[in-house]
Amino acid sequence: MDKIEVLLGNFPLYAEDLRIDLKVPSGRFKWFLASILFGARISEKIASKTYKTFERYDVDSAEKIIAAGWDELVRILDEGGYVRYDFSTATKLLDIAGRLKEKYGSLENLYNQSLDTKDLERRLQEFKGIGAVTTQIFLRELRGVWQISPEISDKAKSVAENLDINLQEFEGEKLSRVETALVKLGIKYCKRKRCGDCPVRDFCNLHIIR
């Protein structure tokens, strides 16, 4: 197998890890919720566990977040292990869900009203608590689902350079998969200097140099 096949075979989309179907509107909101959780300075493991806790309690839409209320959201966040940011995240989720319903009606309407990717990013970042990081996480996996072309993250570019991967060769869903795989690789192996265990070490310039 070539390096892209090895990369994609080892690192699927985060949405796939969470069994979220991005092809349907309900799945895209679920990924929006998950992206907000991943966007904080907290481990992927805790963010993932917390999202699954929301799903287990069937609190995975704007309407259900509003109906749950602050106390219930804090309880779910605590159960998922999101203790450090429980109060602030509960407040953030209620604010985002409420403003989304009030201004757009739905996440799909927000997308449909956006003129282009930059306008979509601007609208998302108008919500208190959603910054560039959360926006990038959310939109990264929606290429090929929505007609968007968000910038590739510096983290992915850095790992791609080590593997001699030209990201300009990819677009749409394939680019989403490649970028996400590179981000995961960077977090799980490059950042921790786990070169000996890395599934793509034979293709990596840094490993060859060493």
Sequence and secondary structure as in RCSB ss.txt:
>XXXX:A:sequence
MDKIEVLLGNFPLYAEDLRIDLKVPSGRFKWFLASILFGARISEKIASKTYKTFERYDVDSAEKIIAAGWDELVR
ILDEGGYVRYDFSTATKLLDIAGRLKEKYGSLENLYNQSLDTKDLERRLQEFKGIGAVTTQIFLRELRGVWQISP
EISDKAKSVAENLDINLQEFEGEKLSRVETALVKLGIKYCKRKRCGDCPVRDFCNLHIIR
>XXXX:A:secstr
  HHHHHHHH   HHHHTT  TTSHHHHHHHHHHHHHHTSSS HHHHHHHHHHHHHTT  SHHHHHHHHHHHHHH
HHHHHT GGGHHHHHHHHHHHHHHHHHHTSSHHHHHHH SSHHHHHHHHTTSTT  HHHHHHHHHTTBTTBS   
   HHHHHHHHHTT  GGG  HHHHHHHHHHHHHHIIIIITTT GGG TTGGG HHHHH 
